[in-house]
C-alpha cells in the first residue's frame, strides 16, 4: 500500500467519523 493511499484512506475514515 502506498503512503498516499494510506493517507487517503485515513482522511476518508476521519471524514466519516466527523459525519457521524
Secondary structure, DSSP 8 states (H G I E B T S, - for coil): --HHHHHHHHHHHHHHHHH-
